[in-house]
């Protein structure tokens, strides 16, 4: 059985499924951007070479283990500088190039802009395709439960990042987990969840912990959107 499964969404986008996480290959005329590198122990580079002949570089949404698995195969990763301490837990010697907030990646006829969105991790990044009003949201938006209980998570930063993202006129958010394409209501509702946790107005319940078999976690929820806190 094939480790990776590729689905072509349009001429500019191929979604690569790696078990429960997604990787995004965004292609222009001149080069291709790989947003994240999936789980460990896969030959992602060979798989991607079967999808495009363009030179490929990697931008990291954040440095959790299910997003950094094949980074070493590419020899360099583009990250926000605040994410480097987490990255070094997995890739201690990998060369990095820092991404600035608002930096534009021109792929040749296709452009995406990177925005720093801390909260889930200190140096999280999203990519915005202005021409399609599409936001590549990584783990910042999902209709699965977001992990927000780790020491490096910040509810205050998360709310500020939701405000920042909602200032972008995106109509579609492409996510790394759960439903592939969700709308602006995801950011609006998750912002409300975070605020409800912060001011203790939202009920916290013990539920099954997402991505585990038998663990539980304290969970805050509004409608379809929730966080483990």
C-alpha positions in Angstrom: 0.0 0.0 0.0 1.3 3.5 -1.0 2.5 5.5 2.0 1.5 8.8 0.5 -1.7 9.6 -1.5 -1.7 12.6 -3.8 -4.9 14.4 -4.9 -4.6 17.2 -7.5 -6.9 20.0 -6.5 -6.0 22.4 -9.3 -3.0 23.3 -11.5 -1.3 25.0 -8.6 -2.2 22.6 -5.7 -1.6 18.9 -4.9 -2.7 17.6 -1.5 -0.6 14.8 -0.2 -2.2 12.7 2.5 0.2 11.0 5.0 -2.1 9.0 7.3 -3.9 11.7 9.5 -1.9 14.7 8.3 -1.7 16.6 5.1 1.2 18.1 3.1 0.6 20.7 0.4 2.6 21.0 -2.8 2.0 24.5 -4.3 3.4 24.8 -7.8 4.1 27.8 -10.0 5.8 28.1 -13.4 9.4 28.2 -12.0 9.4 26.3 -8.6 7.3 24.5 -6.1 6.7 25.1 -2.4 6.1 22.1 -0.1 4.2 23.2 3.0 5.3 20.8 5.7 7.0 17.4 5.5 4.6 14.9 7.2 5.3 12.1 9.6 8.7 10.4 10.1 10.1 7.4 8.2 8.7 8.2 4.8 10.5 8.9 1.5 8.6 12.1 0.8 11.2 13.5 -1.5 11.0 10.6 -4.0 7.3 10.8 -3.9 7.2 14.5 -4.6 9.8 14.1 -7.4 7.2 11.9 -9.1 4.7 14.8 -8.9 6.8 17.6 -10.3 10.0 18.3 -12.1 10.3 21.8 -10.6 12.8 22.6 -7.9 11.1 22.2 -4.5 11.7 24.1 -1.3 10.0 23.5 2.1 8.2 26.0 4.3 7.2 24.7 7.8 3.9 25.6 9.3 5.2 24.5 12.7 7.6 22.0 14.2 5.4 19.3 15.7 6.5 15.8 14.8 3.8 15.0 12.3 4.9 18.0 10.2 8.7 17.7 10.2 9.2 14.0 9.3 11.0 14.3 6.0 12.7 17.7 6.5 16.2 16.2 6.5 15.7 14.9 3.0 15.5 18.5 1.7 18.6 19.8 3.5 17.1 23.2 4.3 13.8 24.4 5.7 12.2 27.9 5.8 10.7 28.7 9.2 9.8 31.6 11.4 12.7 32.3 13.8 10.5 31.7 16.9 9.9 28.1 15.8 13.6 27.2 15.8 13.7 25.9 19.5 10.9 23.4 18.7 12.5 22.4 15.4 15.8 21.6 17.1 14.0 18.9 19.2 13.7 16.9 16.0 16.3 18.3 13.6 19.2 19.6 15.6 21.5 20.3 12.7 19.2 21.1 9.8 20.0 24.4 8.1 17.2 27.0 8.3 16.3 30.1 6.5 14.0 32.5 8.4 10.7 33.6 7.0 9.5 37.2 7.9 5.9 38.1 8.6 4.3 39.2 5.3 7.0 37.6 3.2 5.9 36.7 -0.4 7.0 33.6 -2.1 6.8 34.0 -5.9 6.7 30.6 -7.6 6.3 32.0 -11.1 2.7 33.0 -11.9 1.6 31.9 -8.4 2.3 33.8 -5.2 1.6 33.0 -1.5 2.3 35.3 1.5 3.5 33.9 4.8 2.1 35.3 8.1 3.4 34.6 11.6 0.5 33.2 13.7 1.7 32.1 17.1 -0.6 30.3 19.5 -0.5 26.6 18.8 3.3 27.1 18.7 5.5 30.2 19.0 6.6 30.4 15.4 3.5 29.1 13.5 3.1 30.2 9.9 0.1 30.2 7.5 0.2 30.9 3.8 -2.3 33.1 2.0 -3.1 32.9 -1.7 -4.7 36.3 -2.4 -5.8 35.4 -5.9 -8.0 32.5 -4.7 -8.8 33.9 -1.3 -7.4 30.7 0.1 -5.6 30.3 3.5 -3.3 27.4 4.1 -3.9 27.2 7.8 -1.8 24.3 9.0 -3.0 23.3 12.5 -4.3 26.8 13.4 -7.7 25.9 12.0 -9.5 22.6 12.0 -12.8 20.9 12.7 -10.9 18.3 14.7 -9.8 19.3 18.2 -6.8 21.6 18.4 -4.1 20.7 20.9 -3.6 23.8 23.1 -2.4 22.3 26.4 1.4 22.1 25.7 3.7 24.5 27.5 4.6 26.3 24.3 0.9 27.1 23.5 -0.6 30.5 24.2 -4.3 31.3 24.3 -3.5 35.1 24.2 -1.3 34.7 21.1 -3.9 32.4 19.5 -6.7 35.0 19.9 -4.4 37.7 18.4 -3.5 35.3 15.5 -7.2 34.7 14.8 -7.7 38.5 14.6 -4.8 38.7 12.2 -6.2 35.9 10.0 -9.7 37.3 10.1 -8.3 40.5 8.7 -7.4 38.6 5.6 -10.3 38.3 3.2 -10.0 34.5 2.9 -13.1 32.5 1.9 -11.5 29.0 2.2 -9.1 27.6 4.8 -7.2 24.5 3.8 -6.3 22.5 6.9 -3.7 19.8 7.9 -6.2 17.7 9.8 -9.9 17.0 9.6 -12.0 18.4 6.8 -9.8 19.7 4.0 -11.6 22.9 3.3 -13.5 24.9 5.9 -14.7 28.5 6.0 -14.2 31.7 8.0 -16.5 30.4 10.7 -13.6 28.2 11.9 -11.5 31.2 12.9 -14.4 33.1 14.3 -15.6 30.2 16.4 -12.1 29.0 17.6 -11.5 32.6 18.7 -14.6 32.4 20.8 -13.5 29.1 22.3 -10.1 30.6 23.3 -11.8 33.6 24.8 -14.2 31.3 26.7 -11.3 29.3 28.1 -9.4 32.5 29.1 -12.3 34.1 31.0 -13.6 30.7 32.3 -17.1 31.3 30.7 -16.9 28.1 28.7 -17.6 24.7 30.2 -14.6 22.3 30.1 -15.4 18.6 29.7 -13.3 15.5 29.7 -13.5 13.8 26.3 -11.5 11.4 24.1 -8.2 12.9 23.1 -7.9 13.4 19.3 -5.3 11.3 17.5 -5.1 8.8 20.4 -6.7 5.4 21.0 -7.7 5.6 24.7 -6.5 8.9 26.2 -8.7 11.6 27.5 -8.2 15.4 27.7 -9.9 18.4 29.1 -11.9 19.9 26.2 -13.6 23.2 25.4 -16.1 23.3 22.5 -18.5 25.5 20.6 -20.4 23.7 17.9 -18.0 21.9 15.5 -14.8 23.5 16.9 -12.9 22.6 20.0 -9.6 22.6 21.8 -7.8 20.3 24.2 -6.8 22.6 27.0 
